[in-house]
Amino acid sequence: MSTPSIANNAYQLAQQLQKQARTMDDTASARDNVDFGKMVQEAVETVVDKGREADNKAVGLVEGKTDVIDVVTAISETEVALETMVAVRDRVISAYEEIMRMPI
């Protein structure tokens, strides 16, 4: 490999690293502006949407438009989403209780 090609590769690698660093900075600044309430609201909406999807698939099964596998999959996804929300809720309550026990 010649010296100019080595220098060119090093320059391109440096540019890629700069782009990655900028992307990471943008991600970090976006992360700093996250609203916890909005994040919880979106998570609850996701669980509700999955529940509605499972209901629609169950109705489709009764009407003969949907396969049993699709219904079971939708119900399983809803169950996982709901269990995740319950686990997050439990952790938030636990953290709140721990904060309330701290002396001032």
DRENTORKOL-3810 file (N, C-alpha, C; in nm, 4 decimals):
REM DRENTORKOL-3810
@n.u->0.0840; n.v->-0.1165; n.w->0.0000; ca.u->0.0000; ca.v->0.0000; ca.w->0.0000; c.u->0.0894; c.v->0.1239; c.w->0.0000
@n.u->0.0560; n.v->0.2186; n.w->-0.0822; ca.u->0.1385; ca.v->0.3389; ca.w->-0.0928; c.u->0.1024; c.v->0.4390; c.w->0.0173
@n.u->0.1916; n.v->0.5341; n.w->0.0368; ca.u->0.1723; ca.v->0.6349; ca.w->0.1411; c.u->0.0473; c.v->0.7192; c.w->0.1168
@n.u->0.0193; n.v->0.7622; n.w->-0.0090; ca.u->-0.1032; ca.v->0.8404; ca.w->-0.0306; c.u->-0.2310; c.v->0.7618; c.w->0.0017
@n.u->-0.2329; n.v->0.6318; n.w->-0.0312; ca.u->-0.3543; ca.v->0.5544; ca.w->-0.0024; c.u->-0.3704; c.v->0.5325; c.w->0.1474
@n.u->-0.2601; n.v->0.5157; n.w->0.2202; ca.u->-0.2673; ca.v->0.5017; ca.w->0.3651; c.u->-0.3193; c.v->0.6314; c.w->0.4268
@n.u->-0.2686; n.v->0.7427; n.w->0.3777; ca.u->-0.3135; ca.v->0.8724; ca.w->0.4277; c.u->-0.4611; c.v->0.8945; c.w->0.3955
@n.u->-0.5017; n.v->0.8538; n.w->0.2755; ca.u->-0.6409; ca.v->0.8680; ca.w->0.2348; c.u->-0.7315; c.v->0.7834; c.w->0.3240
@n.u->-0.6911; n.v->0.6590; n.w->0.3520; ca.u->-0.7701; ca.v->0.5719; ca.w->0.4391; c.u->-0.7801; c.v->0.6297; c.w->0.5796
@n.u->-0.6707; n.v->0.6839; n.w->0.6290; ca.u->-0.6708; ca.v->0.7443; ca.w->0.7617; c.u->-0.7638; c.v->0.8658; c.w->0.7650
@n.u->-0.7613; n.v->0.9453; n.w->0.6592; ca.u->-0.8476; ca.v->1.0630; ca.w->0.6514; c.u->-0.9946; c.v->1.0217; c.w->0.6490
@n.u->-1.0271; n.v->0.9210; n.w->0.5696; ca.u->-1.1655; ca.v->0.8728; ca.w->0.5631; c.u->-1.2108; c.v->0.8154; c.w->0.6970
@n.u->-1.1230; n.v->0.7429; n.w->0.7642; ca.u->-1.1557; ca.v->0.6886; ca.w->0.8952; c.u->-1.1799; c.v->0.8003; c.w->0.9955
@n.u->-1.0988; n.v->0.9050; n.w->0.9892; ca.u->-1.1162; ca.v->1.0195; ca.w->1.0788; c.u->-1.2505; c.v->1.0878; c.w->1.0528
@n.u->-1.2894; n.v->1.0991; n.w->0.9270; ca.u->-1.4186; ca.v->1.1593; ca.w->0.8943; c.u->-1.5334; c.v->1.0741; c.w->0.9490
@n.u->-1.5237; n.v->0.9436; n.w->0.9339; ca.u->-1.6281; ca.v->0.8551; ca.w->0.9852; c.u->-1.6397; c.v->0.8665; c.w->1.1366
@n.u->-1.5254; n.v->0.8745; n.w->1.2046; ca.u->-1.5282; ca.v->0.8892; ca.w->1.3502; c.u->-1.5907; c.v->1.0219; c.w->1.3917
@n.u->-1.5635; n.v->1.1271; n.w->1.3169; ca.u->-1.6245; ca.v->1.2565; ca.w->1.3473; c.u->-1.7756; c.v->1.2512; c.w->1.3286
@n.u->-1.8205; n.v->1.1846; n.w->1.2213; ca.u->-1.9643; ca.v->1.1712; ca.w->1.1979; c.u->-2.0293; c.v->1.0919; c.w->1.3103
@n.u->-1.9640; n.v->0.9834; n.w->1.3530; ca.u->-2.0184; ca.v->0.9040; ca.w->1.4627; c.u->-2.0235; c.v->0.9850; c.w->1.5913
@n.u->-1.9213; n.v->1.0643; n.w->1.6165; ca.u->-1.9185; ca.v->1.1467; ca.w->1.7375; c.u->-2.0312; c.v->1.2496; c.w->1.7342
@n.u->-2.0540; n.v->1.3113; n.w->1.6167; ca.u->-2.1640; ca.v->1.4071; ca.w->1.6048; c.u->-2.2979; c.v->1.3391; c.w->1.6263
@n.u->-2.3138; n.v->1.2200; n.w->1.5712; ca.u->-2.4377; ca.v->1.1446; ca.w->1.5885; c.u->-2.4602; c.v->1.1119; c.w->1.7350
@n.u->-2.3529; n.v->1.0722; n.w->1.8036; ca.u->-2.3648; ca.v->1.0401; ca.w->1.9456; c.u->-2.3986; c.v->1.1655; c.w->2.0257
@n.u->-2.3418; n.v->1.2805; n.w->1.9898; ca.u->-2.3735; ca.v->1.4052; ca.w->2.0580; c.u->-2.5196; c.v->1.4432; c.w->2.0366
@n.u->-2.5678; n.v->1.4270; n.w->1.9127; ca.u->-2.7077; ca.v->1.4571; ca.w->1.8828; c.u->-2.7998; c.v->1.3655; c.w->1.9621
@n.u->-2.7635; n.v->1.2380; n.w->1.9710; ca.u->-2.8427; ca.v->1.1428; ca.w->2.0471; c.u->-2.8423; c.v->1.1778; c.w->2.1947
@n.u->-2.7274; n.v->1.2173; n.w->2.2468; ca.u->-2.7178; ca.v->1.2533; ca.w->2.3880; c.u->-2.7995; c.v->1.3785; c.w->2.4176
@n.u->-2.7948; n.v->1.4777; n.w->2.3297; ca.u->-2.8733; ca.v->1.5988; ca.w->2.3532; c.u->-3.0219; c.v->1.5698; c.w->2.3409
@n.u->-3.0587; n.v->1.4810; n.w->2.2502; ca.u->-3.1991; ca.v->1.4428; ca.w->2.2390; c.u->-3.2426; c.v->1.3659; c.w->2.3635
@n.u->-3.1538; n.v->1.2857; n.w->2.4176; ca.u->-3.1832; ca.v->1.2085; ca.w->2.5379; c.u->-3.2029; c.v->1.3010; c.w->2.6579
@n.u->-3.1317; n.v->1.4129; n.w->2.6614; ca.u->-3.1446; ca.v->1.5073; ca.w->2.7716; c.u->-3.2813; c.v->1.5751; c.w->2.7711
@n.u->-3.3445; n.v->1.5839; n.w->2.6560; ca.u->-3.4734; ca.v->1.6519; ca.w->2.6438; c.u->-3.5922; c.v->1.5572; c.w->2.6553
@n.u->-3.5722; n.v->1.4349; n.w->2.7008; ca.u->-3.6791; ca.v->1.3366; ca.w->2.7094; c.u->-3.7705; c.v->1.3719; c.w->2.8261
@n.u->-3.9000; n.v->1.3701; n.w->2.8002; ca.u->-4.0002; ca.v->1.3958; ca.w->2.9027; c.u->-4.0501; c.v->1.2614; c.w->2.9535
@n.u->-4.0300; n.v->1.2353; n.w->3.0831; ca.u->-4.0670; ca.v->1.1058; ca.w->3.1392; c.u->-4.2173; c.v->1.0809; c.w->3.1258
@n.u->-4.2973; n.v->1.1830; n.w->3.1505; ca.u->-4.4422; ca.v->1.1673; ca.w->3.1391; c.u->-4.4843; c.v->1.1300; c.w->2.9981
@n.u->-4.4215; n.v->1.1938; n.w->2.9003; ca.u->-4.4534; ca.v->1.1636; ca.w->2.7604; c.u->-4.4113; c.v->1.0204; c.w->2.7253
@n.u->-4.2963; n.v->0.9792; n.w->2.7775; ca.u->-4.2484; ca.v->0.8442; ca.w->2.7518; c.u->-4.3452; c.v->0.7403; c.w->2.8100
@n.u->-4.3946; n.v->0.7653; n.w->2.9313; ca.u->-4.4900; ca.v->0.6736; ca.w->2.9932; c.u->-4.6205; c.v->0.6725; c.w->2.9147
@n.u->-4.6651; n.v->0.7897; n.w->2.8739; ca.u->-4.7884; ca.v->0.7986; ca.w->2.7959; c.u->-4.7776; c.v->0.7183; c.w->2.6659
@n.u->-4.6657; n.v->0.7299; n.w->2.5963; ca.u->-4.6452; ca.v->0.6548; ca.w->2.4725; c.u->-4.6430; c.v->0.5049; c.w->2.4985
@n.u->-4.5820; n.v->0.4643; n.w->2.6098; ca.u->-4.5775; ca.v->0.3219; ca.w->2.6428; c.u->-4.7169; c.v->0.2688; c.w->2.6713
@n.u->-4.7975; n.v->0.3457; n.w->2.7437; ca.u->-4.9349; ca.v->0.3037; ca.w->2.7729; c.u->-5.0155; c.v->0.2969; c.w->2.6441
@n.u->-4.9979; n.v->0.3946; n.w->2.5572; ca.u->-5.0687; ca.v->0.3922; ca.w->2.4293; c.u->-5.0300; c.v->0.2706; c.w->2.3466
@n.u->-4.9040; n.v->0.2312; n.w->2.3534; ca.u->-4.8589; ca.v->0.1122; ca.w->2.2814; c.u->-4.9289; c.v->-0.0124; c.w->2.3345
@n.u->-4.9390; n.v->-0.0232; n.w->2.4659; ca.u->-5.0064; ca.v->-0.1386; ca.w->2.5264; c.u->-5.1534; c.v->-0.1403; c.w->2.4863
@n.u->-5.2176; n.v->-0.0245; n.w->2.4893; ca.u->-5.3589; ca.v->-0.0160; ca.w->2.4510; c.u->-5.3760; c.v->-0.0535; c.w->2.3040
@n.u->-5.2869; n.v->-0.0056; n.w->2.2183; ca.u->-5.2950; ca.v->-0.0394; ca.w->2.0758; c.u->-5.2788; c.v->-0.1888; c.w->2.0531
@n.u->-5.1859; n.v->-0.2500; n.w->2.1253; ca.u->-5.1675; ca.v->-0.3949; ca.w->2.1117; c.u->-5.2914; c.v->-0.4694; c.w->2.1594
@n.u->-5.3550; n.v->-0.4207; n.w->2.2653; ca.u->-5.4792; ca.v->-0.4814; ca.w->2.3136; c.u->-5.5900; c.v->-0.4722; c.w->2.2109
@n.u->-5.6004; n.v->-0.3551; n.w->2.1483; ca.u->-5.7025; ca.v->-0.3381; ca.w->2.0435; c.u->-5.6754; c.v->-0.4304; c.w->1.9249
@n.u->-5.5486; n.v->-0.4422; n.w->1.8898; ca.u->-5.5119; ca.v->-0.5312; ca.w->1.7790; c.u->-5.5488; c.v->-0.6758; c.w->1.8120
@n.u->-5.5224; n.v->-0.7182; n.w->1.9350; ca.u->-5.5581; ca.v->-0.8542; ca.w->1.9763; c.u->-5.7094; c.v->-0.8731; c.w->1.9726
@n.u->-5.7842; n.v->-0.7713; n.w->2.0177; ca.u->-5.9307; ca.v->-0.7796; ca.w->2.0125; c.u->-5.9804; c.v->-0.7917; c.w->1.8687
@n.u->-5.9237; n.v->-0.7102; n.w->1.7799; ca.u->-5.9649; ca.v->-0.7155; ca.w->1.6396; c.u->-5.9343; c.v->-0.8509; c.w->1.5775
@n.u->-5.8199; n.v->-0.9076; n.w->1.6130; ca.u->-5.7852; ca.v->-1.0392; ca.w->1.5576; c.u->-5.8774; c.v->-1.1472; c.w->1.6140
@n.u->-5.9159; n.v->-1.1342; n.w->1.7411; ca.u->-6.0088; ca.v->-1.2310; ca.w->1.8003; c.u->-6.1448; c.v->-1.2234; c.w->1.7311
@n.u->-6.1902; n.v->-1.1024; n.w->1.7026; ca.u->-6.3161; ca.v->-1.0857; ca.w->1.6295; c.u->-6.3012; c.v->-1.1435; c.w->1.4883
@n.u->-6.1860; n.v->-1.1202; n.w->1.4274; ca.u->-6.1606; ca.v->-1.1764; ca.w->1.2952; c.u->-6.1618; c.v->-1.3280; c.w->1.2969
@n.u->-6.1154; n.v->-1.3880; n.w->1.4060; ca.u->-6.1188; ca.v->-1.5334; ca.w->1.4190; c.u->-6.2623; c.v->-1.5830; c.w->1.4244
@n.u->-6.3458; n.v->-1.5136; n.w->1.5005; ca.u->-6.4869; ca.v->-1.5516; ca.w->1.5107; c.u->-6.5557; c.v->-1.5386; c.w->1.3754
@n.u->-6.5187; n.v->-1.4362; n.w->1.3001; ca.u->-6.5774; ca.v->-1.4150; ca.w->1.1680; c.u->-6.5157; c.v->-1.5055; c.w->1.0620
@n.u->-6.4059; n.v->-1.5750; n.w->1.0974; ca.u->-6.3404; ca.v->-1.6646; ca.w->1.0037; c.u->-6.2414; c.v->-1.5952; c.w->0.9113
@n.u->-6.2001; n.v->-1.4742; n.w->0.9456; ca.u->-6.1087; ca.v->-1.3983; ca.w->0.8612; c.u->-5.9631; c.v->-1.4072; c.w->0.9070
@n.u->-5.9397; n.v->-1.4584; n.w->1.0266; ca.u->-5.8053; ca.v->-1.4607; ca.w->1.0841; c.u->-5.7702; c.v->-1.6013; c.w->1.1294
@n.u->-5.6418; n.v->-1.6336; n.w->1.1205; ca.u->-5.5955; ca.v->-1.7639; ca.w->1.1672; c.u->-5.5780; c.v->-1.7629; c.w->1.3178
@n.u->-5.5833; n.v->-1.8804; n.w->1.3776; ca.u->-5.5647; ca.v->-1.8952; ca.w->1.5215; c.u->-5.4235; c.v->-1.8505; c.w->1.5613
@n.u->-5.3266; n.v->-1.8802; n.w->1.4774; ca.u->-5.1870; ca.v->-1.8445; ca.w->1.5082; c.u->-5.1723; c.v->-1.6932; c.w->1.5204
@n.u->-5.2394; n.v->-1.6176; n.w->1.4324; ca.u->-5.2331; ca.v->-1.4722; ca.w->1.4397; c.u->-5.2932; c.v->-1.4197; c.w->1.5699
@n.u->-5.4037; n.v->-1.4811; n.w->1.6121; ca.u->-5.4689; ca.v->-1.4387; ca.w->1.7358; c.u->-5.3798; c.v->-1.4690; c.w->1.8553
@n.u->-5.3236; n.v->-1.5884; n.w->1.8597; ca.u->-5.2362; ca.v->-1.6266; ca.w->1.9713; c.u->-5.1134; c.v->-1.5362; c.w->1.9750
@n.u->-5.0568; n.v->-1.5053; n.w->1.8606; ca.u->-4.9405; ca.v->-1.4170; ca.w->1.8554; c.u->-4.9757; c.v->-1.2776; c.w->1.9054
@n.u->-5.0891; n.v->-1.2246; n.w->1.8628; ca.u->-5.1312; ca.v->-1.0908; ca.w->1.9067; c.u->-5.1567; c.v->-1.0884; c.w->2.0569
@n.u->-5.2186; n.v->-1.1923; n.w->2.1088; ca.u->-5.2444; ca.v->-1.1983; ca.w->2.2533; c.u->-5.1140; c.v->-1.2098; c.w->2.3297
@n.u->-5.0196; n.v->-1.2876; n.w->2.2791; ca.u->-4.8895; ca.v->-1.3007; ca.w->2.3452; c.u->-4.8146; c.v->-1.1680; c.w->2.3466
@n.u->-4.8174; n.v->-1.0952; n.w->2.2355; ca.u->-4.7519; ca.v->-0.9645; ca.w->2.2298; c.u->-4.8147; c.v->-0.8675; c.w->2.3288
@n.u->-4.9466; n.v->-0.8712; n.w->2.3384; ca.u->-5.0165; ca.v->-0.7853; ca.w->2.4336; c.u->-4.9790; c.v->-0.8219; c.w->2.5760
@n.u->-4.9722; n.v->-0.9504; n.w->2.6036; ca.u->-4.9366; ca.v->-0.9964; ca.w->2.7373; c.u->-4.7958; c.v->-0.9519; c.w->2.7753
@n.u->-4.7014; n.v->-0.9644; n.w->2.6833; ca.u->-4.5635; ca.v->-0.9222; ca.w->2.7103; c.u->-4.5579; c.v->-0.7714; c.w->2.7341
@n.u->-4.6284; n.v->-0.6940; n.w->2.6521; ca.u->-4.6295; ca.v->-0.5487; ca.w->2.6686; c.u->-4.6904; c.v->-0.5094; c.w->2.8023
@n.u->-4.7980; n.v->-0.5756; n.w->2.8415; ca.u->-4.8626; ca.v->-0.5453; ca.w->2.9689; c.u->-4.7742; c.v->-0.5844; c.w->3.0867
@n.u->-4.7097; n.v->-0.6992; n.w->3.0790; ca.u->-4.6188; ca.v->-0.7413; ca.w->3.1856; c.u->-4.5014; c.v->-0.6447; c.w->3.1990
@n.u->-4.4524; n.v->-0.5951; n.w->3.0862; ca.u->-4.3441; ca.v->-0.4972; ca.w->3.0893; c.u->-4.3897; c.v->-0.3693; c.w->3.1576
@n.u->-4.5095; n.v->-0.3214; n.w->3.1235; ca.u->-4.5619; ca.v->-0.2001; ca.w->3.1870; c.u->-4.5802; c.v->-0.2190; c.w->3.3367
@n.u->-4.6289; n.v->-0.3352; n.w->3.3778; ca.u->-4.6467; ca.v->-0.3623; ca.w->3.5208; c.u->-4.5115; c.v->-0.3649; c.w->3.5910
@n.u->-4.4111; n.v->-0.4238; n.w->3.5282; ca.u->-4.2774; ca.v->-0.4290; ca.w->3.5877; c.u->-4.2192; c.v->-0.2881; c.w->3.6021
@n.u->-4.2376; n.v->-0.2047; n.w->3.5002; ca.u->-4.1883; ca.v->-0.0669; ca.w->3.5067; c.u->-4.2627; c.v->0.0084; c.w->3.6161
@n.u->-4.3929; n.v->-0.0099; n.w->3.6236; ca.u->-4.4717; ca.v->0.0563; ca.w->3.7284; c.u->-4.4222; c.v->0.0163; c.w->3.8665
@n.u->-4.3981; n.v->-0.1124; n.w->3.8857; ca.u->-4.3490; ca.v->-0.1614; ca.w->4.0149; c.u->-4.2144; c.v->-0.1001; c.w->4.0504
@n.u->-4.1267; n.v->-0.0878; n.w->3.9511; ca.u->-3.9948; ca.v->-0.0281; ca.w->3.9761; c.u->-4.0058; c.v->0.1202; c.w->4.0084
@n.u->-4.0956; n.v->0.1907; n.w->3.9409; ca.u->-4.1146; ca.v->0.3328; ca.w->3.9687; c.u->-4.1698; c.v->0.3515; c.w->4.1094
@n.u->-4.2666; n.v->0.2716; n.w->4.1475; ca.u->-4.3223; ca.v->0.2802; ca.w->4.2828; c.u->-4.2164; c.v->0.2476; c.w->4.3863
@n.u->-4.1363; n.v->0.1460; n.w->4.3603; ca.u->-4.0288; ca.v->0.1095; ca.w->4.4517; c.u->-3.9280; c.v->0.2230; c.w->4.4667
@n.u->-3.8924; n.v->0.2856; n.w->4.3572; ca.u->-3.7980; ca.v->0.3981; ca.w->4.3618; c.u->-3.8584; c.v->0.5156; c.w->4.4378
@n.u->-3.9859; n.v->0.5424; n.w->4.4153; ca.u->-4.0531; ca.v->0.6510; ca.w->4.4864; c.u->-4.0544; c.v->0.6243; c.w->4.6369
@n.u->-4.0881; n.v->0.5015; n.w->4.6743; ca.u->-4.0900; ca.v->0.4665; ca.w->4.8171; c.u->-3.9520; c.v->0.4793; c.w->4.8796
@n.u->-3.8499; n.v->0.4399; n.w->4.8060; ca.u->-3.7134; ca.v->0.4512; ca.w->4.8569; c.u->-3.6745; c.v->0.5977; c.w->4.8755
@n.u->-3.7124; n.v->0.6817; n.w->4.7816; ca.u->-3.6835; ca.v->0.8253; ca.w->4.7933; c.u->-3.7572; c.v->0.8840; c.w->4.9140
@n.u->-3.8798; n.v->0.8419; n.w->4.9355; ca.u->-3.9568; ca.v->0.8944; ca.w->5.0484; c.u->-3.8971; c.v->0.8518; c.w->5.1829
@n.u->-3.8266; n.v->0.7404; n.w->5.1871; ca.u->-3.7637; ca.v->0.6940; ca.w->5.3109; c.u->-3.6322; c.v->0.7647; c.w->5.3405
@n.u->-3.5780; n.v->0.8368; n.w->5.2428; ca.u->-3.4496; ca.v->0.9042; ca.w->5.2634; c.u->-3.4654; c.v->1.0195; c.w->5.3621
@n.u->-3.3688; n.v->1.0322; n.w->5.4542; ca.u->-3.3750; ca.v->1.1468; ca.w->5.5457; c.u->-3.3384; c.v->1.2757; c.w->5.4729
@n.u->-3.3963; n.v->1.3813; n.w->5.5185; ca.u->-3.3700; ca.v->1.5115; ca.w->5.4561; c.u->-3.2548; c.v->1.5801; c.w->5.5245
END
